């Protein structure tokens, strides 16, 4: 697949679904990050225009819908538009806790645990294990955790991270595109003055990251951000709109000699751990669509002759996606198109703990084939959702065993108060 970059020239607006009509004081609010359906749909629109632009031809529609697009993934660019850093959604099995030192936090790893005696859970029918830190401590969650991690920080976390470590949030990553609000007014053409009450506001995403506080940051320390897509097709580089208000984006293929490429195949240290333990973690890079809510089906089906079993999962609050179905036919004499049904997504960063069959002991070729079928592939249940980029996944190590939680005893000074 070819790597494509989408670099917004204007703040990108990806509408969150709230009504935005011609009423005074209306606000168009953007999602914090575009969903795969937004970028894949826009990419196919660019491709369709390059193939003639006749979107009434069913053959062209079928060709575009079958074109696989994986992403989006956030990247940082240098002045020559080369990818210098990949940023992945923060994994849900990493819990950052607040410390007295502002520049440092404690990062605790969440792992499947042995159930406490007499514990009752809602997962009895699913036979899933509880996921929590191995050592319990009543610390508060850090308020300024990065939303995206640099690949250099994500790779050791995927490999074999410690149960606890001290981290610096600014080293891990950052919060991605920042929100920018703009106030708009309707101007009378005849007088050049504002029309009374005709105000509306938009909130868009600025694809520039500045380190440090905004008051102390200069323009020279800012970094360009862009959206990266893996796609099967290509067209000429161009300026074209995407998202709300048809804001302009620069569409172009990535330079081949990217400084820090995301590995096309699973790194050998992670692959070796999966071979040895016959277990792994699956980390979602983009939100995934599962028919049974948080529980995957396609991922747990047979791939390369192996069928994995789900041991535990860390899934945050679901995202919701809808849209407009342009292909829907409402019958003779009626306009085409209708709203798509609202669906829930397992958010990016969700982590699934899987076990592979013990019968594969010593059969490294089978494990390698299974890894290649999952690494940087989309794992949503429906084929069209996978083609749209939902459920892009990475693999990480896990030893396959359940741990026992340890309770830290408070000191006498803490308990005497």
Protein Blocks (a to p, Z undefined) as FASTA:
>chain_A
ZZdddddfbdcdddehiacdfbehiacdddfbdcfklmmmmmmmmmmmmnnopakbmklm
mmmmmpcceddddddddfkopafbdcddddfkbccdddfblkbccddddddddddehiac
fklmnopacdddfbdcfddcdfkbcfbdcfklmmmmmmmpcfbdcddfklnmcnbjaddd
dddddddfklopacehiacdddddddbddehjfklpcfklpccdddddddfbdcdddddd
edehiiacddddddfklfbacdfbdcfklmmmmmmnopacdddfbdcddfkljacfklmm
ceehiacddfbdcdddddddedddfkbcgbehiaedidddddddddehiacdddddfklg
oilmlmmmmmmmmgopafbfblklmmnogaiacddddehiacddddddddfklmmZZ
